[in-house]
Amino acid sequence: MFTTAQQVAHTAQTVGWFINGAFDPNGFRTDWEGMEKEVRAVTSLAAARAWFEKEIASAKAVIAGKSDAELMAPLPEGPIMGGLPRFAIFGALTDHTAHHRGALTVYARLNGLVPPMPYMET
């Protein structure tokens, strides 16, 4: 199980993983053990949040620089979304982020907190 900081760090790492994997001719990084070690090394929620913000900013910059044709081009062949259009990463990234947001909600509730709904004003 990840700590809260590691949940956020893993989500940050995955943003970069999707963006890099979509545009690297070699496809997605599959060094699962190495990636887990990177996440488990994070002990500060502030550091994890900073990593997340950096990855989001980087992803925005990369995507802003891509043409429609580049986003429609197929992902590199391989076991991870091979051959799908590159823009397919957005749905997968959204699902993955929501999954970890849900995990963080469980963590909060286990500690007696009621997290706010992210989709409406309260």
C-alpha positions in Angstrom: 0.0 0.0 0.0 1.2 3.5 -0.8 1.3 6.4 1.6 -0.8 9.5 0.6 2.4 11.1 -0.7 3.2 8.0 -2.7 -0.3 7.9 -4.2 0.1 11.4 -5.4 3.7 10.7 -6.6 2.5 7.6 -8.5 -0.2 9.7 -10.2 2.4 12.3 -11.1 4.7 9.6 -12.5 1.9 8.2 -14.6 1.1 11.5 -16.2 4.7 11.6 -17.5 4.6 7.9 -18.3 1.6 8.3 -20.6 2.9 11.4 -22.3 6.4 10.0 -22.8 5.1 6.6 -23.9 2.8 8.1 -26.5 5.5 10.0 -28.3 8.6 7.9 -27.7 9.2 5.6 -30.8 10.1 2.9 -28.3 6.7 3.1 -26.7 6.0 2.9 -23.0 8.5 2.3 -20.2 8.0 -1.1 -18.6 10.5 -1.0 -15.8 7.8 -1.6 -13.2 10.2 -2.3 -10.4 12.3 0.8 -11.1 9.2 3.0 -11.3 7.8 1.6 -8.0 11.1 2.4 -6.4 10.9 6.0 -7.6 7.5 6.3 -6.1 8.3 4.6 -2.8 11.2 7.0 -2.3 8.8 9.9 -2.0 8.1 10.7 1.7 6.8 14.3 1.4 3.3 15.2 0.3 4.6 18.6 -0.7 7.3 17.0 -2.9 4.7 14.7 -4.5 2.4 17.6 -5.2 5.3 19.5 -6.8 6.0 16.5 -9.0 2.4 16.3 -10.0 2.2 20.0 -10.9 5.5 19.7 -12.9 4.1 16.7 -14.8 0.8 18.4 -15.6 2.6 21.5 -16.8 4.9 19.4 -19.0 2.0 17.4 -20.4 0.2 20.6 -21.3 3.2 21.9 -23.1 3.9 18.7 -25.0 0.2 18.4 -26.1 0.0 22.0 -27.1 2.9 21.5 -29.4 1.3 18.5 -31.2 -0.8 18.7 -34.4 -4.1 16.9 -34.9 -2.2 14.5 -37.2 0.3 13.7 -34.5 -2.4 13.1 -32.0 -4.2 10.8 -34.4 -1.1 8.8 -35.3 -0.9 5.3 -33.8 0.8 4.6 -30.6 4.0 2.4 -31.0 3.2 -1.3 -31.3 3.5 -3.2 -28.1 1.5 -4.5 -25.2 0.3 -1.1 -24.0 -2.4 0.4 -26.2 -0.3 -0.6 -29.3 -1.7 0.8 -32.5 -4.4 2.9 -30.9 -4.4 6.6 -31.8 -2.2 8.6 -29.5 -5.1 10.6 -28.2 -6.4 7.4 -26.5 -4.0 8.1 -23.7 -6.3 10.9 -22.4 -9.1 8.5 -21.5 -6.6 6.1 -19.9 -4.9 8.9 -18.0 -8.3 10.2 -16.8 -9.3 6.8 -15.6 -6.0 6.2 -13.8 -6.1 9.6 -12.1 -9.7 9.0 -10.9 -8.7 5.6 -9.6 -6.1 7.2 -7.3 -8.4 10.0 -6.4 -10.8 7.3 -5.1 -8.0 5.6 -3.2 -7.2 8.9 -1.5 -10.8 9.3 -0.6 -10.7 5.9 1.1 -7.6 7.0 3.0 -9.3 10.2 4.1 -12.5 8.4 5.2 -10.4 5.8 7.2 -9.0 8.7 9.1 -12.4 10.2 9.9 -12.4 12.9 7.2 -15.1 13.6 4.7 -13.5 14.8 1.5 -15.4 17.3 -0.6 -17.0 16.3 -3.8 -14.7 17.3 -6.6 -17.5 17.8 -9.2 -19.7 20.4 -7.6 -19.7 23.4 -5.3 -20.4 22.6 -1.7 
